[in-house]
Amino acid sequence: MIILGAIGCGGISQRAHMPSIEHLRDRVAVDAIADVSGENLAAVGAQMDVRPERRFADYRDMLGSGGLDAVLIATPHHLHAEQAIACAEAGVTIVAEKPMAMSLDEADRIVEAVESASVDYTVSHNFLFAPGTQMALDRLDQADFGERVYGRTKSLFCKSHEQLDPETVWRSRASAGGGCISDTAYHEIYTLERMMGSPIRYVEGRLRSNLLSLDVDDLAALLFEHENGAVSTLSTSWGTTTVGPDETNNLAEVHSQDRAIRIDRRGRRVFERGREDDGWTEYEIPSYDGLSNEEISRVGHAGYFAQVFQAMDEGHPLPTTVDDARHNLAIIEGARRASETRSAIDVTKL
Ligand SMILES: NC(=O)c1ccc[n+]([C@@H]2O[C@H](COP(=O)([O-])OP(=O)(O)OC[C@H]3O[C@@H](n4cnc5c(N)ncnc54)[C@H](O)[C@@H]3O)[C@@H](O)[C@H]2O)c1
């Protein structure tokens, strides 16, 4: 049995992490939790039946109490580096929420801590593990799909003032690592890259804070060139107006000369279309391990955690590594620098 601790008991913990981990109770037990919010600590404590003496206001006390094999980090972005390094020093496997850190300097300090403590680190690239996404990725890897030459992705949201109020919402503050590219479009970057089957090498684009009155980016238009020369684009925003009924606000699409695959809403729907076809054909997506369609929003996490804890149990490499985490952050940093300098940035140099 893997003994797990969790730092951060907020929205994603309650909505997706804990229900997913509950599904894996034969393999994982949540033994200890930490959060500065008494309310969230109590909510997850009750949800997972954590003993009162194993609920901590300070995560350092939880790490110091010992007995943990792995720790899940789900806190605001500016806390990730400090907490991941403390976990490495405590000798536990780190299962981190994205992004790895606020900057590449912080990321490199995490890599150093993980290597010198010889602990494993994995980051939640959860949407790759949704059954719809996995189905699309399998299809893209088949020879008859053809060489992937073009991709596009978009994640356009229309968030309310309440959802973005910087007084109460850390995502809307630069000091906490907010902004639409590192928060929301983080997922589109790894999804697009995996769908294209070739790593992103060059980034061009513009980040803006045009649509909302925040000190973080609320709009990004990016152009990528992949290692194999293929190109793709990403558009993301929190402040666009609503999208029409026939079009999703979130998709990732990849084209060869003859065919295209489209994933809608992060794996909830998948379509394929050939050059001669009249329209898109929708795939039937298998349900995940008995979870219902309503529970689909946590399916990516359920699949991701299932693979993480199975790999831990069996001594195999974890599904997404510290290098994957740093690479995604390098693309985000590349986008920032490309926007500032109006030039193409080679992410392998960052
Ligand atoms: N992979 C995904 O699909 C996905 C989805 C949503 C959020 N996330 C990520 O999960 C993380 C958390 O996001 P969220 O939506 O749950 O945010 P949230 O604000 O709902 O929850 C964050 C929690 O961290 C706690 N916290 C703050 N400071 C702390 C500290 N010093 N020690 C311990 N706990 C502390 C807060 O009290 C809160 O309970 C972020 O990294 C976010 O990007 C990932």
The ligand as a Tripos MOL2 file, in Angstrom:
@<TRIPOS>MOLECULE
LIG
   44    48     1     0     0
SMALL
NO_CHARGES

@<TRIPOS>ATOM
      1 N1         -4.3720   19.4520  -13.7880 N.am      1 LIG1
      2 C1         -5.5470   20.0600  -13.7730 C.2       1 LIG1
      3 O1         -6.4490   19.7440  -14.5410 O.2       1 LIG1
      4 C2         -5.7580   21.1560  -12.7720 C.ar      1 LIG1
      5 C3         -7.0150   21.7370  -12.5950 C.ar      1 LIG1
      6 C4         -7.1500   22.7290  -11.6170 C.ar      1 LIG1
      7 C5         -6.0590   23.1310  -10.8530 C.ar      1 LIG1
      8 N2         -4.8390   22.5550  -11.0970 N.ar      1 LIG1
      9 C6         -3.6550   22.9630  -10.3410 C.3       1 LIG1
     10 O2         -3.8200   22.5660   -8.9750 O.3       1 LIG1
     11 C7         -3.2010   23.5120   -8.1350 C.3       1 LIG1
     12 C8         -4.2330   24.0300   -7.1320 C.3       1 LIG1
     13 O3         -5.3110   24.5860   -7.8370 O.3       1 LIG1
     14 P1         -6.7760   24.6930   -7.1820 P.3       1 LIG1
     15 O4         -7.6890   25.0010   -8.2880 O.co2     1 LIG1
     16 O5         -7.0620   23.5230   -6.3450 O.co2     1 LIG1
     17 O6         -6.5740   25.9860   -6.2630 O.3       1 LIG1
     18 P2         -7.3900   26.3420   -4.9530 P.3       1 LIG1
     19 O7         -7.1180   27.7750   -4.6810 O.co2     1 LIG1
     20 O8         -8.7930   25.8980   -5.0640 O.co2     1 LIG1
     21 O9         -6.6930   25.4440   -3.8240 O.3       1 LIG1
     22 C9         -5.3820   25.7030   -3.3720 C.3       1 LIG1
     23 C10        -5.2830   25.2240   -1.9300 C.3       1 LIG1
     24 O10        -3.9490   25.4410   -1.4680 O.3       1 LIG1
     25 C11        -4.0570   25.8990   -0.1250 C.3       1 LIG1
     26 N3         -2.8350   26.5920    0.2850 N.ar      1 LIG1
     27 C12        -2.4660   27.8760    0.0680 C.ar      1 LIG1
     28 N4         -1.2900   28.1360    0.6460 N.ar      1 LIG1
     29 C13        -0.8890   26.9790    1.2480 C.ar      1 LIG1
     30 C14         0.2520   26.5990    2.0030 C.ar      1 LIG1
     31 N5          1.2360   27.4590    2.2510 N.pl3     1 LIG1
     32 N6          0.3180   25.3260    2.4730 N.ar      1 LIG1
     33 C15        -0.6710   24.4340    2.2400 C.ar      1 LIG1
     34 N7         -1.7790   24.7430    1.5130 N.ar      1 LIG1
     35 C16        -1.8800   25.9900    1.0230 C.ar      1 LIG1
     36 C17        -5.2810   26.7960   -0.1330 C.3       1 LIG1
     37 O11        -5.7550   27.0570    1.1730 O.3       1 LIG1
     38 C18        -6.2270   25.9740   -0.9720 C.3       1 LIG1
     39 O12        -6.9540   25.0600   -0.1800 O.3       1 LIG1
     40 C19        -2.5920   24.5700   -9.0430 C.3       1 LIG1
     41 O13        -1.2780   24.2180   -9.3290 O.3       1 LIG1
     42 C20        -3.4290   24.4520  -10.3070 C.3       1 LIG1
     43 O14        -2.7560   24.8910  -11.4750 O.3       1 LIG1
     44 C21        -4.6860   21.5760  -12.0130 C.ar      1 LIG1
@<TRIPOS>BOND
     1     1     2 1
     2     2     3 2
     3     2     4 1
     4     4     5 ar
     5     4    44 ar
     6     5     6 ar
     7     6     7 ar
     8     7     8 ar
     9     8     9 1
    10     8    44 ar
    11     9    10 1
    12     9    42 1
    13    10    11 1
    14    11    12 1
    15    11    40 1
    16    12    13 1
    17    13    14 1
    18    14    15 2
    19    14    16 1
    20    14    17 1
    21    17    18 1
    22    18    19 2
    23    18    20 1
    24    18    21 1
    25    21    22 1
    26    22    23 1
    27    23    24 1
    28    23    38 1
    29    24    25 1
    30    25    26 1
    31    25    36 1
    32    26    27 ar
    33    26    35 ar
    34    27    28 ar
    35    28    29 ar
    36    29    30 ar
    37    29    35 ar
    38    30    31 1
    39    30    32 ar
    40    32    33 ar
    41    33    34 ar
    42    34    35 ar
    43    36    37 1
    44    36    38 1
    45    38    39 1
    46    40    41 1
    47    40    42 1
    48    42    43 1
@<TRIPOS>SUBSTRUCTURE
     1 LIG1         1 GROUP 0 **** ****
